[in-house]
């Protein structure tokens, strides 16, 4: 097993254990939540992946920004509090002084996210459905050189991996639409449950 695959295996295993414990100690039936997004968000909050504002509100109707997604990625991959080599280096001038500056530098260095250009990252820009699909595929290590038709190739791969399920609201024609924090929570939860026995 390669180092990359070993890391991914350990990450997924730890997440599964954490989520299983959260469900066992705070049981909610599959349809007891007010919506699928609300249910998914509550599960992610239990394992400290999704956090709210100072009052604990998860702000599920707010559109997610690139800075917020960068932070979620680090939590999922367990890098938020870990040092990353050369993470202090960045040519992106628009992240200096931003609340997520350190996190953005880390995800760029880890090659999970890219800037919009050599100088611009766009930390406060909203992410689209197509971009979220791409990031999740990349996190799973499922991105490959044959995926050149964006975002169709990524959407199809997501369907193949059951990240996008028939019962969810995702449609290819909406790939340029910005997405909410609730929609991202649902997609991340679908990713976890599609690749584990957690429900």
C-alpha positions in Angstrom: 0.0 0.0 0.0 1.4 3.4 -1.0 1.9 6.2 1.6 -0.9 8.2 -0.1 -3.4 5.3 0.0 -2.3 4.4 3.6 -3.0 8.0 4.7 -6.4 8.0 3.0 -7.3 4.6 4.6 -6.3 5.9 8.0 -8.3 9.1 7.5 -11.4 7.3 6.4 -11.1 4.7 9.2 -10.9 7.4 11.9 -13.8 9.3 10.4 -16.0 6.2 10.3 -15.2 5.5 13.9 -15.9 9.1 15.0 -19.2 9.3 13.0 -20.4 5.9 14.2 -19.8 7.0 17.8 -21.6 10.3 17.2 -24.6 8.5 15.7 -24.7 5.9 18.5 -24.6 8.6 21.2 -26.9 11.1 19.5 -29.3 8.9 17.5 -31.5 10.6 14.9 -33.5 8.4 12.5 -32.8 8.8 8.8 -35.8 11.1 8.3 -36.2 12.6 11.7 -34.3 15.8 10.8 -36.2 18.6 9.1 -34.3 18.0 5.9 -31.6 15.8 4.5 -29.2 18.8 4.6 -30.0 19.5 8.2 -29.5 15.9 9.1 -26.1 15.7 7.3 -25.0 19.0 8.8 -25.8 17.7 12.3 -23.7 14.6 11.8 -20.8 16.6 10.5 -21.1 19.0 13.4 -20.9 16.0 15.8 -17.4 15.1 14.5 -16.3 18.8 14.4 -16.0 19.0 10.6 -18.8 21.6 10.2 -18.9 24.5 12.7 -21.3 27.4 13.0 -21.0 31.0 14.1 -20.3 32.2 17.6 -23.9 31.2 18.5 -23.6 27.7 17.1 -25.8 28.5 14.0 -24.6 26.3 11.1 -25.9 28.9 8.5 -26.9 26.2 6.1 -28.7 28.6 3.8 -25.6 30.7 3.3 -23.5 30.2 0.2 -20.2 28.6 1.0 -17.0 30.5 0.2 -13.7 29.2 -1.1 -12.1 30.1 2.3 -14.7 28.1 4.2 -14.3 25.1 1.9 -10.5 25.2 2.3 -11.0 25.0 6.1 -13.5 22.1 5.8 -11.0 20.2 3.6 -8.3 20.5 6.3 -10.7 19.2 9.0 -11.7 16.3 6.8 -8.1 15.4 6.0 -7.0 16.2 9.6 -4.5 18.9 8.6 -6.1 21.9 10.3 -3.8 21.8 13.3 -0.9 20.1 11.6 2.1 21.8 10.1 2.5 21.6 6.3 5.8 22.0 4.6 6.2 25.3 2.7 2.6 26.3 3.7 3.9 29.7 4.5 4.7 30.4 0.9 2.1 31.9 -1.4 1.9 34.3 -4.3 -1.8 35.0 -3.8 -2.0 38.6 -2.7 -5.7 38.6 -1.8 -5.3 36.2 1.2 -3.0 38.3 3.2 -4.6 39.1 6.6 -7.7 36.9 5.7 -9.0 34.9 8.6 -8.3 31.7 6.6 -4.9 32.7 5.3 -3.1 29.8 7.0 -5.7 27.3 5.9 -5.7 28.5 2.3 -1.9 28.2 2.1 -2.1 24.7 3.4 -4.7 23.4 0.9 -2.8 25.0 -2.0 0.4 23.4 -0.8 -1.3 20.0 -0.4 -2.7 20.4 -3.9 -6.3 20.1 -2.7 -7.3 23.5 -4.1 -5.8 25.9 -6.7 -5.9 29.6 -7.0 -8.0 31.4 -9.7 -4.7 32.7 -11.1 -1.1 32.9 -9.9 -1.9 36.0 -7.8 -5.6 35.6 -7.0 -7.3 32.9 -4.8 -10.7 34.5 -4.3 -11.2 33.6 -0.6 -14.6 35.2 -0.4 -15.9 34.0 -3.7 -18.7 31.5 -3.7 -18.1 27.9 -4.9 -20.2 26.3 -7.6 -21.7 22.8 -7.7 -19.2 21.8 -10.3 -16.2 23.0 -8.2 -17.5 21.2 -5.1 -17.8 17.9 -7.1 -14.3 18.4 -8.4 -12.9 19.0 -4.9 -14.5 15.9 -3.4 -13.3 13.8 -6.3 -9.8 15.2 -5.7 -10.0 14.5 -2.0 -10.9 10.9 -2.7 -7.9 10.5 -4.9 -10.2 9.6 -7.9 -9.0 12.5 -10.2 -7.1 11.3 -13.2 -5.5 12.6 -16.4 -8.4 11.3 -18.5 -10.8 13.7 -16.9 -10.5 16.6 -19.3 -14.1 17.5 -19.9 -15.0 19.7 -17.0 -17.3 19.4 -15.2 -19.1 16.5 -17.0 -16.2 14.0 -16.4 -16.2 14.9 -12.7 -20.0 14.6 -12.3 -20.0 11.2 -14.0 -17.2 10.0 -11.7 -19.2 11.3 -8.7 -22.2 9.3 -9.9 -20.0 6.2 -10.4 -18.7 6.6 -6.8 -22.3 7.2 -5.5 -21.3 10.6 -4.3 -24.2 12.0 -6.3 -27.3 9.9 -5.6 -30.6 9.8 -7.5 -32.5 11.0 -4.5 -30.4 14.1 -4.1 -31.0 17.5 -5.8 -27.9 17.5 -7.9 -28.3 18.0 -11.6 -25.6 18.5 -14.2 -27.3 21.5 -15.7 -26.8 23.4 -12.4 -23.0 23.0 -12.3 -22.4 26.8 -12.5 -24.8 27.6 -9.6 -23.3 28.6 -6.3 -24.0 26.1 -3.5 -25.0 26.6 0.2 -23.3 25.2 3.2 -26.2 22.8 3.6 -25.8 21.4 0.1 -22.1 20.9 0.8 -22.9 19.1 4.1 -25.2 16.8 2.2 -22.7 16.0 -0.5 -19.9 15.3 2.1 -22.3 13.1 4.1 -23.3 11.2 0.9 -19.6 10.7 0.2 -19.0 9.3 3.6 -22.0 7.0 3.6 -21.4 5.8 0.0 -17.9 4.6 0.9 -18.6 3.1 4.3 -21.4 1.2 6.1 -22.4 4.3 8.1 -26.0 5.4 7.5 
